Structures are given as structure tokens and as C-alpha cells.
């Protein structure tokens, strides 16, 4: 079974631009979560989606948004990019929300903002 | 609010010696706790999880952790380190009483294994 897929793997953008990252969960998984990993702040929760509904949102500005499609694929968007948005963005999927089912992480998208 | 504190940012051991990575937690209710590992340029992998069953939890690759409520600790151990164990390890608590997938990560412990 294929793992969690994230595209693109690497991205370079300029301040002020916007970016869209994509996450395809493991087949059959309906829950998708997003995390930001930086050297300074570590791993921080961004969003959680289940059945196309956002169930949780982390403490990030409104420039960060996301959505989930009917096939469970998810996208996150960052508008008006800032240098501090440079990070590894990780996506995780599970069958449904909750601790009973393991969350599987993708390899991440490395975003560099110049 | 839920939180975890990893007491060491770096740990160095010799191959074949025991590994101890320390983690304390803070939770207003019975927590779900996890250890994840991240190898360089790879995604996160679940090592083990505690969800209020047995307090001694066995995971993959010979790792185990013991939940100690009286000490609010969830330390990760392995009897004998292998070179392939060199990676960053994260202690994690679930936020939301087990009903969501929101995870709160510790700051990580970088494990170095010397030959």
C-alpha cells in the first residue's frame, strides 16, 4: 500500500507570493492533519480535517488555510509569504480521528521563502 | 493544557550501550502519549504509544517506554543501541482526550550513536 504522498517535495518562493501544498493520504484514510516544522519552533500543529470538515486549527495567522476534498486529499495554502514561513510542512493521515488509529506521516514539503 | 518536556536536547551513547531519552508530561486528564522518530530527510515514524492500557509499552526496534503517573514521566529506553538508531526522537501528547488527531510535540532529542 502506498504511503502518504506530498507534492511538491521542494519549493522556493519569494516573499509576498502564495503557495499551495498537496497531501494525498493512504488509501482508505479519511483524516488528514498538517504540521509545520522549523528549527526554532519545532513541530507545530496547523490543521486537522475529516470528511471535508476542519475539526481543529492551530495557532497560526489567517494567511494559513486548508481544505479537504471528497477523495480525502488535502491542500494547504499560505498567502503573502513571509521569510518565517520557511519550514518543512508535514502531512499525516489516519483512518479516522482519535488515538486508536496510527497517524502516518508523509516525507514533507520543504518550503524556502527568499 | 497538554504539554511535554524533553529533558535532553542531545544524547550521545556508544553502540551496544543502553539508551535513555527522558520525557515529562503535563495533562489535565489521563493522557495519550507517543514517541516518534525522525531519521534525516525522512518523515516521522511512530515508535510506540500509551493509551491507558499497560504502563510498560513495547515498540518497534527494541524500544520501550514506561508511563509513570506519580512522576509524570514517559521515558524511552532501549537496552542496546545500534548505529541505525541515530536520529531525532520526539515525545508527543495527544490533545483532545483521544478524540482528535491533534498532536503536541516536544522539542526533540537528537540521539548520536558512537561506534
Interface residues (C-beta under 8 A of the other chain):
Chain A: X4 X31 X33 X35 X42 X43 X44 X45 X48 X55 X56 X58 X90 X92 X94 X97 X98 X99 X100 X102 X103 X105 X106 X107 X108
Chain B: X32 X36 X41 X42 X43 X44 X45 X46 X49 X51 X90 X94 X95 X96 X98 X99 X100 X101 X102 X103 X104 X105 X106 X107 X108
